[in-house]
């Protein structure tokens, strides 16, 4: 079904230059990212937006990007943060930690920490310090950022001791000893591993709730976190330009959170059960996105294009792997790895013209046993249609964005 906007949505966007032709024709095609950038910001400029920019009620920012180009957008200050806070305050499993006034401790990419330090330095009229102190890493009265290194695998003992001490500071500020841990699943898993390896696990205060929200979190990593933390561990799905659209409950089942939004699902290729997300949203009043291809992919419970039945967000459309059997998403490989062994931590698939090589690390640092390797090689051949090998690595480096690439292609 063609998800054309309702009359009230059309009325809200009719004066925005990028939509004028669509309004005149009475049909809105799917909006692609290059169209947003073409002629930016004039293609979005209205008297209302110009006034908002002059008054500081709207600002220019860049989308975070993982392993693809970043996109310039316009939004209200703290748009994504406010979307996060609203969802946290209403989430059925963890709203109590919001209502109790818990501090939010954020363990994610160093780029996020550096952004907060720049914001605070700008408020003072200066430049951020090379190693931002604790106060410069506070986004607001509620949120503190921890990470000061690009690659969490390279954290040293002093890094872990410092971060655990800062977590305790947040925990001790609450009368019940509660704090909320916001994270990239990978970063938190690295912290757990290093705290255990260096005898610091007893110094890690147990959080009252956990959200991972920054990138795809593999099933083995999710399982690892649930094994080490007794509180609810939930996932949020969203983006810089849209805010948050879906949340999981503590059991991993997704629920829509489409305030001022609607979602269509379109197969990424004819016959594929992987769907591209097409989002219409007026949540951001200064840059409403109508039938916007977010670049994210999802699967549903029954393979249908019903956004109410989304069971999995399975990666980025630009990072799909073309195979003789159709496109393969990040989650498809993740499923095979999870079935083969719960010990795999990080993984990265390297694909050439005739071969697929899976680099991986393990939670215990030891290579997989021959049986698990044989199972995984067989699954990899079936998934990619290529000759396949499994290679253990002690280290898989993080990308420039501070996030992990699941796929490296050279063909």
TORKEZA-975379 format. One record per residue (C-alpha): residue number from 0; y negated, z, x negated. Coordinates in Angstrom, 2 decimals, decimal comma, m for minus. Layout:
residues N
+-------+---------+---------+---------+
! dovex !       y !       z !       x !
+-------+---------+---------+---------+
!   NUM !       Y !       Z !       X !
...
+-------+---------+---------+---------+
END
This chain:
residues 411
+-------+---------+---------+---------+
! dovex !       y !       z !       x !
+-------+---------+---------+---------+
!     0 !    0,00 !    0,00 !    0,00 !
!     1 !   m3,47 !   m0,98 !   m1,29 !
!     2 !   m5,37 !    2,29 !   m1,68 !
!     3 !   m8,83 !    1,09 !   m0,67 !
!     4 !  m11,47 !    3,83 !   m0,50 !
!     5 !  m12,50 !    5,32 !    2,82 !
!     6 !  m15,91 !    4,53 !    4,35 !
!     7 !  m17,41 !    7,86 !    3,24 !
!     8 !  m16,31 !    7,23 !   m0,38 !
!     9 !  m17,79 !    3,71 !   m0,29 !
!    10 !  m21,03 !    5,22 !    0,96 !
!    11 !  m21,10 !    7,57 !   m2,04 !
!    12 !  m20,68 !    4,78 !   m4,62 !
!    13 !  m22,50 !    1,83 !   m2,99 !
!    14 !  m25,60 !    2,11 !   m5,23 !
!    15 !  m23,70 !    2,24 !   m8,54 !
!    16 !  m23,97 !   m1,16 !  m10,28 !
!    17 !  m20,30 !   m1,37 !  m11,32 !
!    18 !  m19,22 !   m1,18 !   m7,66 !
!    19 !  m21,80 !   m3,44 !   m6,01 !
!    20 !  m19,63 !   m6,56 !   m6,00 !
!    21 !  m16,68 !   m4,59 !   m4,60 !
!    22 !  m18,87 !   m3,17 !   m1,85 !
!    23 !  m20,14 !   m6,64 !   m0,94 !
!    24 !  m16,62 !   m8,11 !   m0,85 !
!    25 !  m15,16 !   m5,14 !    0,99 !
!    26 !  m12,38 !   m4,83 !   m1,59 !
!    27 !  m12,09 !   m2,62 !   m4,67 !
!    28 !   m9,76 !   m3,97 !   m7,39 !
!    29 !   m8,11 !   m1,63 !   m9,88 !
!    30 !  m10,72 !   m0,39 !  m12,35 !
!    31 !   m9,65 !   m0,74 !  m16,00 !
!    32 !  m11,04 !    1,24 !  m18,93 !
!    33 !  m12,69 !   m1,80 !  m20,64 !
!    34 !  m14,74 !   m2,40 !  m17,46 !
!    35 !  m16,07 !    1,15 !  m17,67 !
!    36 !  m17,23 !    0,55 !  m21,24 !
!    37 !  m18,64 !   m2,94 !  m20,63 !
!    38 !  m22,39 !   m2,49 !  m20,24 !
!    39 !  m22,17 !    1,30 !  m20,40 !
!    40 !  m24,23 !    3,24 !  m19,34 !
!    41 !  m26,32 !    0,69 !  m17,41 !
!    42 !  m23,32 !   m0,25 !  m15,25 !
!    43 !  m23,36 !    3,36 !  m13,95 !
!    44 !  m27,08 !    4,05 !  m13,88 !
!    45 !  m28,79 !    5,00 !  m10,64 !
!    46 !  m32,06 !    6,90 !  m10,09 !
!    47 !  m29,98 !    9,96 !   m9,24 !
!    48 !  m28,01 !    9,75 !  m12,50 !
!    49 !  m31,15 !    9,13 !  m14,58 !
!    50 !  m32,74 !   12,24 !  m13,06 !
!    51 !  m29,59 !   14,29 !  m13,69 !
!    52 !  m29,48 !   13,22 !  m17,35 !
!    53 !  m33,17 !   14,07 !  m17,80 !
!    54 !  m32,62 !   17,50 !  m16,21 !
!    55 !  m29,49 !   18,28 !  m18,25 !
!    56 !  m27,32 !   18,25 !  m15,12 !
!    57 !  m25,27 !   15,38 !  m16,56 !
!    58 !  m24,24 !   14,61 !  m20,14 !
!    59 !  m22,54 !   11,96 !  m22,25 !
!    60 !  m19,14 !   12,93 !  m23,70 !
!    61 !  m16,09 !   11,18 !  m25,16 !
!    62 !  m12,62 !   11,32 !  m23,67 !
!    63 !  m10,26 !   13,24 !  m25,95 !
!    64 !   m7,89 !   10,39 !  m26,80 !
!    65 !   m4,40 !   10,90 !  m28,24 !
!    66 !   m3,43 !    7,81 !  m30,16 !
!    67 !   m5,74 !    5,31 !  m28,51 !
!    68 !   m9,46 !    4,55 !  m28,33 !
!    69 !  m11,75 !    7,22 !  m26,95 !
!    70 !  m13,98 !    6,33 !  m24,00 !
!    71 !  m17,57 !    7,40 !  m23,39 !
!    72 !  m18,15 !    8,96 !  m20,00 !
!    73 !  m20,85 !   10,84 !  m18,08 !
!    74 !  m20,12 !   14,13 !  m16,34 !
!    75 !  m21,67 !   17,49 !  m15,42 !
!    76 !  m21,66 !   20,08 !  m18,23 !
!    77 !  m18,39 !   22,03 !  m18,34 !
!    78 !  m16,83 !   19,66 !  m15,80 !
!    79 !  m13,30 !   19,93 !  m17,21 !
!    80 !  m13,61 !   23,67 !  m17,86 !
!    81 !  m14,74 !   24,32 !  m14,29 !
!    82 !  m11,84 !   22,21 !  m13,00 !
!    83 !   m9,48 !   24,32 !  m15,13 !
!    84 !  m10,98 !   27,61 !  m13,97 !
!    85 !  m10,82 !   26,59 !  m10,32 !
!    86 !   m7,18 !   25,62 !  m10,58 !
!    87 !   m6,28 !   28,77 !  m12,56 !
!    88 !   m8,01 !   30,89 !   m9,91 !
!    89 !   m5,97 !   29,26 !   m7,12 !
!    90 !   m2,58 !   28,76 !   m8,79 !
!    91 !    0,09 !   30,63 !   m6,81 !
!    92 !    1,88 !   31,95 !   m9,90 !
!    93 !   m1,02 !   32,96 !  m12,13 !
!    94 !   m4,14 !   33,45 !  m10,00 !
!    95 !   m3,73 !   37,22 !  m10,45 !
!    96 !   m4,61 !   36,91 !  m14,13 !
!    97 !   m7,81 !   35,07 !  m13,23 !
!    98 !   m8,75 !   37,64 !  m10,61 !
!    99 !   m8,03 !   40,46 !  m13,08 !
!   100 !  m10,67 !   39,07 !  m15,46 !
!   101 !   m8,27 !   38,17 !  m18,27 !
!   102 !   m9,68 !   36,65 !  m21,44 !
!   103 !   m8,51 !   33,07 !  m22,03 !
!   104 !   m7,28 !   32,50 !  m25,58 !
!   105 !   m6,94 !   28,79 !  m26,35 !
!   106 !   m4,53 !   27,51 !  m28,99 !
!   107 !   m4,88 !   23,74 !  m29,20 !
!   108 !   m6,23 !   21,01 !  m31,47 !
!   109 !   m8,71 !   21,82 !  m34,19 !
!   110 !  m10,94 !   19,11 !  m32,68 !
!   111 !  m11,36 !   21,31 !  m29,60 !
!   112 !  m12,31 !   24,28 !  m31,78 !
!   113 !  m14,80 !   22,16 !  m33,71 !
!   114 !  m16,34 !   20,93 !  m30,45 !
!   115 !  m16,95 !   24,52 !  m29,32 !
!   116 !  m18,48 !   25,38 !  m32,71 !
!   117 !  m20,83 !   22,38 !  m32,44 !
!   118 !  m21,89 !   23,38 !  m28,94 !
!   119 !  m22,72 !   26,90 !  m30,10 !
!   120 !  m24,53 !   25,68 !  m33,22 !
!   121 !  m26,60 !   23,29 !  m31,08 !
!   122 !  m27,63 !   26,19 !  m28,87 !
!   123 !  m28,97 !   27,93 !  m31,99 !
!   124 !  m30,62 !   24,75 !  m33,23 !
!   125 !  m28,39 !   24,59 !  m36,32 !
!   126 !  m25,21 !   23,08 !  m37,70 !
!   127 !  m21,70 !   24,54 !  m37,31 !
!   128 !  m20,22 !   26,40 !  m40,25 !
!   129 !  m17,38 !   24,78 !  m42,18 !
!   130 !  m15,10 !   27,66 !  m41,10 !
!   131 !  m16,51 !   28,81 !  m37,75 !
!   132 !  m16,44 !   32,62 !  m37,30 !
!   133 !  m14,99 !   34,18 !  m34,18 !
!   134 !  m18,27 !   34,29 !  m32,23 !
!   135 !  m18,86 !   30,57 !  m32,83 !
!   136 !  m15,46 !   29,82 !  m31,33 !
!   137 !  m16,26 !   31,40 !  m27,96 !
!   138 !  m16,90 !   28,69 !  m25,39 !
!   139 !  m18,16 !   31,18 !  m22,83 !
!   140 !  m17,67 !   34,84 !  m21,97 !
!   141 !  m14,08 !   34,10 !  m20,95 !
!   142 !  m12,69 !   31,63 !  m23,50 !
!   143 !  m11,97 !   31,89 !  m27,23 !
!   144 !  m10,52 !   29,11 !  m29,44 !
!   145 !   m8,14 !   29,98 !  m32,30 !
!   146 !   m7,03 !   26,98 !  m34,35 !
!   147 !   m8,85 !   26,08 !  m37,58 !
!   148 !   m6,40 !   23,53 !  m39,05 !
!   149 !   m5,52 !   19,96 !  m38,08 !
!   150 !   m1,75 !   20,26 !  m38,52 !
!   151 !   m0,16 !   23,40 !  m37,03 !
!   152 !    2,97 !   22,84 !  m39,13 !
!   153 !    0,79 !   23,60 !  m42,17 !
!   154 !   m0,52 !   26,94 !  m40,96 !
!   155 !   m0,13 !   29,54 !  m43,68 !
!   156 !    0,67 !   33,22 !  m43,25 !
!   157 !   m3,03 !   34,18 !  m43,38 !
!   158 !   m3,75 !   31,72 !  m40,53 !
!   159 !   m1,07 !   33,32 !  m38,37 !
!   160 !   m2,19 !   36,88 !  m39,19 !
!   161 !   m5,78 !   35,96 !  m38,25 !
!   162 !   m4,82 !   34,29 !  m34,98 !
!   163 !   m2,58 !   37,17 !  m33,91 !
!   164 !   m5,39 !   39,63 !  m34,68 !
!   165 !   m7,80 !   37,57 !  m32,57 !
!   166 !   m5,27 !   37,49 !  m29,73 !
!   167 !   m4,98 !   41,29 !  m29,92 !
!   168 !   m8,77 !   41,54 !  m29,69 !
!   169 !   m8,67 !   39,61 !  m26,40 !
!   170 !   m5,72 !   41,63 !  m25,14 !
!   171 !   m7,30 !   45,00 !  m25,97 !
!   172 !  m10,48 !   44,02 !  m24,10 !
!   173 !   m8,56 !   44,19 !  m20,82 !
!   174 !   m7,79 !   47,56 !  m19,19 !
!   175 !   m4,20 !   46,51 !  m18,47 !
!   176 !   m3,69 !   44,75 !  m21,79 !
!   177 !   m3,58 !   41,33 !  m20,13 !
!   178 !   m4,73 !   38,01 !  m21,54 !
!   179 !   m4,21 !   34,39 !  m20,55 !
!   180 !   m2,85 !   31,99 !  m23,21 !
!   181 !   m4,03 !   28,38 !  m22,92 !
!   182 !   m2,29 !   26,01 !  m25,29 !
!   183 !   m0,79 !   22,79 !  m26,41 !
!   184 !    2,93 !   23,46 !  m26,06 !
!   185 !    3,51 !   22,18 !  m29,60 !
!   186 !    0,89 !   24,50 !  m31,10 !
!   187 !    2,27 !   27,56 !  m29,37 !
!   188 !    5,82 !   26,69 !  m30,44 !
!   189 !    4,62 !   26,39 !  m34,05 !
!   190 !    2,95 !   29,81 !  m33,79 !
!   191 !    6,13 !   31,35 !  m32,38 !
!   192 !    8,20 !   29,82 !  m35,18 !
!   193 !    5,90 !   30,99 !  m37,94 !
!   194 !    5,44 !   34,49 !  m36,53 !
!   195 !    9,21 !   34,90 !  m36,39 !
!   196 !    9,77 !   33,43 !  m39,86 !
!   197 !    7,21 !   35,75 !  m41,47 !
!   198 !    8,23 !   38,93 !  m39,65 !
!   199 !    5,11 !   38,95 !  m37,47 !
!   200 !    6,72 !   38,49 !  m34,06 !
!   201 !    6,31 !   42,17 !  m33,16 !
!   202 !    2,56 !   41,69 !  m33,71 !
!   203 !    2,38 !   38,88 !  m31,12 !
!   204 !    1,07 !   40,43 !  m27,87 !
!   205 !    2,90 !   39,10 !  m24,81 !
!   206 !    0,50 !   37,13 !  m22,57 !
!   207 !    0,21 !   37,71 !  m18,84 !
!   208 !    0,22 !   33,96 !  m18,12 !
!   209 !    0,50 !   30,69 !  m20,06 !
!   210 !   m0,82 !   27,20 !  m19,33 !
!   211 !   m0,03 !   24,17 !  m21,49 !
!   212 !   m2,34 !   21,32 !  m20,60 !
!   213 !   m3,35 !   19,12 !  m23,53 !
!   214 !   m0,52 !   16,64 !  m24,08 !
!   215 !    3,03 !   15,86 !  m23,03 !
!   216 !    5,24 !   18,88 !  m23,77 !
!   217 !    8,91 !   18,00 !  m24,47 !
!   218 !   11,61 !   19,77 !  m22,47 !
!   219 !   13,04 !   21,52 !  m25,53 !
!   220 !    9,59 !   22,92 !  m26,34 !
!   221 !    9,14 !   24,11 !  m22,75 !
!   222 !   12,56 !   25,79 !  m22,90 !
!   223 !   11,67 !   27,39 !  m26,25 !
!   224 !    8,48 !   28,87 !  m24,79 !
!   225 !   10,28 !   30,23 !  m21,73 !
!   226 !   12,86 !   31,87 !  m24,01 !
!   227 !   10,16 !   33,74 !  m25,94 !
!   228 !    7,71 !   34,64 !  m23,17 !
!   229 !    8,52 !   36,45 !  m19,93 !
!   230 !    5,33 !   35,46 !  m18,07 !
!   231 !    4,91 !   32,29 !  m15,96 !
!   232 !    4,55 !   29,16 !  m18,11 !
!   233 !    2,89 !   26,34 !  m16,16 !
!   234 !    1,71 !   22,83 !  m16,92 !
!   235 !   m1,55 !   21,24 !  m15,82 !
!   236 !   m1,98 !   17,48 !  m15,69 !
!   237 !   m5,42 !   15,89 !  m15,90 !
!   238 !   m7,95 !   14,20 !  m18,16 !
!   239 !  m11,47 !   14,55 !  m19,53 !
!   240 !  m12,89 !   12,03 !  m17,06 !
!   241 !  m11,01 !   13,20 !  m13,95 !
!   242 !  m10,41 !   16,92 !  m14,29 !
!   243 !   m7,00 !   18,29 !  m13,23 !
!   244 !   m4,88 !   16,48 !  m10,63 !
!   245 !   m1,50 !   18,22 !  m10,58 !
!   246 !   m0,02 !   21,54 !  m11,63 !
!   247 !    3,51 !   22,76 !  m12,08 !
!   248 !    4,85 !   26,01 !  m10,74 !
!   249 !    6,66 !   28,40 !  m13,09 !
!   250 !    9,91 !   26,44 !  m12,46 !
!   251 !    8,44 !   23,08 !  m13,49 !
!   252 !    7,98 !   21,52 !  m10,04 !
!   253 !    4,69 !   19,62 !   m9,67 !
!   254 !    2,18 !   20,03 !   m6,86 !
!   255 !   m0,86 !   17,81 !   m6,18 !
!   256 !   m4,32 !   19,29 !   m6,66 !
!   257 !   m6,39 !   16,40 !   m5,36 !
!   258 !   m9,69 !   17,97 !   m4,36 !
!   259 !  m12,06 !   15,01 !   m3,70 !
!   260 !   m9,36 !   12,66 !   m5,02 !
!   261 !   m6,54 !   10,38 !   m3,99 !
!   262 !   m3,72 !    8,83 !   m6,05 !
!   263 !   m1,75 !    5,58 !   m5,83 !
!   264 !    1,35 !    4,80 !   m7,85 !
!   265 !    1,90 !    1,23 !   m9,05 !
!   266 !    5,05 !    0,17 !  m10,98 !
!   267 !    4,20 !   m0,55 !  m14,63 !
!   268 !    6,44 !   m3,65 !  m14,41 !
!   269 !    8,26 !   m5,37 !  m11,55 !
!   270 !   11,28 !   m3,29 !  m10,59 !
!   271 !   10,39 !   m0,38 !  m12,87 !
!   272 !   10,67 !    3,17 !  m11,55 !
!   273 !    7,93 !    4,22 !  m13,99 !
!   274 !    4,58 !    4,21 !  m12,19 !
!   275 !    1,03 !    3,90 !  m13,38 !
!   276 !   m1,47 !    6,36 !  m11,88 !
!   277 !   m4,36 !    4,76 !  m10,00 !
!   278 !   m6,89 !    7,45 !   m9,11 !
!   279 !   m9,91 !    7,44 !   m6,80 !
!   280 !  m12,15 !   10,43 !   m7,41 !
!   281 !  m15,65 !   11,51 !   m6,42 !
!   282 !  m15,19 !   14,96 !   m7,97 !
!   283 !  m17,57 !   13,93 !  m10,76 !
!   284 !  m20,69 !   12,98 !   m8,75 !
!   285 !  m22,32 !   11,10 !  m11,65 !
!   286 !  m19,41 !    8,84 !  m12,53 !
!   287 !  m17,07 !    8,55 !   m9,53 !
!   288 !  m14,00 !    6,52 !  m10,42 !
!   289 !  m12,57 !    4,31 !   m7,67 !
!   290 !   m9,05 !    2,91 !   m8,07 !
!   291 !   m9,19 !    3,81 !  m11,75 !
!   292 !   m6,14 !    3,20 !  m13,94 !
!   293 !   m5,95 !    6,48 !  m15,85 !
!   294 !   m3,42 !    5,15 !  m18,37 !
!   295 !   m0,86 !    7,83 !  m17,48 !
!   296 !    2,67 !    7,24 !  m16,21 !
!   297 !    4,81 !    9,19 !  m13,79 !
!   298 !    8,24 !    9,17 !  m12,20 !
!   299 !    9,01 !   10,31 !   m8,67 !
!   300 !   11,98 !   12,15 !   m7,20 !
!   301 !   13,33 !    9,04 !   m5,51 !
!   302 !   11,71 !    6,22 !   m7,51 !
!   303 !    9,29 !    5,47 !   m4,66 !
!   304 !    5,51 !    5,07 !   m5,14 !
!   305 !    4,84 !    8,29 !   m3,22 !
!   306 !    2,35 !   10,48 !   m5,18 !
!   307 !    3,55 !   13,52 !   m3,21 !
!   308 !    6,97 !   13,11 !   m4,85 !
!   309 !    5,93 !   13,05 !   m8,52 !
!   310 !    8,59 !   14,88 !  m10,51 !
!   311 !    7,46 !   14,08 !  m14,05 !
!   312 !    4,44 !   12,87 !  m15,96 !
!   313 !    6,17 !   10,79 !  m18,58 !
!   314 !    3,57 !    9,63 !  m21,10 !
!   315 !    0,91 !    7,01 !  m21,61 !
!   316 !    1,08 !    3,43 !  m20,37 !
!   317 !   m0,18 !    2,09 !  m23,73 !
!   318 !    2,68 !    3,90 !  m25,44 !
!   319 !    5,52 !    2,42 !  m23,41 !
!   320 !    8,29 !    0,81 !  m25,44 !
!   321 !    9,32 !   m2,66 !  m24,28 !
!   322 !   13,12 !   m3,09 !  m24,25 !
!   323 !   15,58 !   m5,66 !  m22,84 !
!   324 !   16,19 !   m3,23 !  m19,96 !
!   325 !   12,50 !   m2,76 !  m19,13 !
!   326 !    9,80 !   m0,35 !  m20,33 !
!   327 !   10,79 !    3,03 !  m21,78 !
!   328 !    8,45 !    6,03 !  m21,58 !
!   329 !    8,09 !    9,08 !  m23,78 !
!   330 !    9,94 !   11,24 !  m21,24 !
!   331 !   12,91 !    8,85 !  m21,21 !
!   332 !   13,52 !    9,48 !  m24,90 !
!   333 !   12,83 !   13,18 !  m24,41 !
!   334 !   15,58 !   13,38 !  m21,77 !
!   335 !   18,15 !   11,89 !  m24,18 !
!   336 !   17,13 !   14,25 !  m26,97 !
!   337 !   17,28 !   17,29 !  m24,69 !
!   338 !   20,76 !   16,32 !  m23,49 !
!   339 !   21,99 !   15,83 !  m27,07 !
!   340 !   20,71 !   19,11 !  m28,54 !
!   341 !   18,37 !   21,97 !  m27,61 !
!   342 !   17,63 !   22,45 !  m31,34 !
!   343 !   15,34 !   19,40 !  m31,71 !
!   344 !   11,69 !   20,46 !  m32,00 !
!   345 !    9,41 !   17,54 !  m32,98 !
!   346 !   10,49 !   13,94 !  m32,74 !
!   347 !    9,00 !   10,53 !  m33,48 !
!   348 !   10,62 !    7,16 !  m32,87 !
!   349 !    9,98 !    4,46 !  m35,50 !
!   350 !   10,76 !    0,97 !  m34,19 !
!   351 !   10,97 !   m2,26 !  m36,23 !
!   352 !   12,21 !   m5,70 !  m35,19 !
!   353 !   15,87 !   m4,75 !  m35,46 !
!   354 !   16,11 !   m0,98 !  m35,69 !
!   355 !   15,08 !    2,29 !  m34,07 !
!   356 !   14,94 !    5,36 !  m36,32 !
!   357 !   14,42 !    8,78 !  m34,78 !
!   358 !   12,68 !   11,24 !  m37,10 !
!   359 !   13,06 !   14,81 !  m35,93 !
!   360 !   12,63 !   18,43 !  m36,95 !
!   361 !   14,61 !   21,36 !  m35,58 !
!   362 !   13,60 !   24,86 !  m34,52 !
!   363 !   15,84 !   26,42 !  m37,18 !
!   364 !   15,01 !   23,88 !  m39,91 !
!   365 !   18,62 !   22,75 !  m40,29 !
!   366 !   19,88 !   19,18 !  m39,63 !
!   367 !   21,77 !   18,45 !  m36,43 !
!   368 !   25,55 !   18,53 !  m36,63 !
!   369 !   27,40 !   15,18 !  m36,84 !
!   370 !   28,50 !   15,31 !  m33,19 !
!   371 !   24,94 !   15,74 !  m31,87 !
!   372 !   23,74 !   12,95 !  m34,19 !
!   373 !   26,47 !   10,61 !  m32,92 !
!   374 !   25,58 !   11,36 !  m29,30 !
!   375 !   21,89 !   10,81 !  m29,97 !
!   376 !   22,45 !    7,56 !  m31,86 !
!   377 !   24,56 !    6,24 !  m28,98 !
!   378 !   21,91 !    7,22 !  m26,43 !
!   379 !   19,17 !    5,68 !  m28,56 !
!   380 !   21,04 !    2,37 !  m28,80 !
!   381 !   21,48 !    2,32 !  m25,04 !
!   382 !   17,82 !    3,16 !  m24,47 !
!   383 !   16,25 !    0,68 !  m26,93 !
!   384 !   18,89 !   m2,04 !  m27,32 !
!   385 !   18,45 !   m1,71 !  m31,10 !
!   386 !   20,54 !   m0,55 !  m34,04 !
!   387 !   19,74 !    3,17 !  m34,26 !
!   388 !   19,66 !    5,95 !  m36,83 !
!   389 !   18,79 !    9,67 !  m36,72 !
!   390 !   16,88 !   11,19 !  m39,65 !
!   391 !   16,12 !   14,88 !  m40,09 !
!   392 !   12,67 !   15,72 !  m41,47 !
!   393 !   11,20 !   18,99 !  m42,66 !
!   394 !    7,76 !   17,88 !  m41,50 !
!   395 !    6,37 !   15,35 !  m39,02 !
!   396 !    2,59 !   15,16 !  m39,45 !
!   397 !    0,27 !   15,49 !  m36,50 !
!   398 !   m2,08 !   12,59 !  m35,66 !
!   399 !   m5,82 !   12,42 !  m36,42 !
!   400 !   m6,49 !   13,61 !  m32,88 !
!   401 !   m4,49 !   16,78 !  m33,51 !
!   402 !   m1,83 !   15,48 !  m31,12 !
!   403 !    1,61 !   14,04 !  m31,82 !
!   404 !    2,55 !   10,36 !  m31,48 !
!   405 !    6,04 !    9,92 !  m30,05 !
!   406 !    6,28 !    6,22 !  m30,97 !
!   407 !    5,41 !    4,22 !  m34,11 !
!   408 !    6,00 !    0,47 !  m33,80 !
!   409 !    6,02 !   m2,15 !  m36,57 !
!   410 !    7,30 !   m5,32 !  m35,01 !
+-------+---------+---------+---------+
END
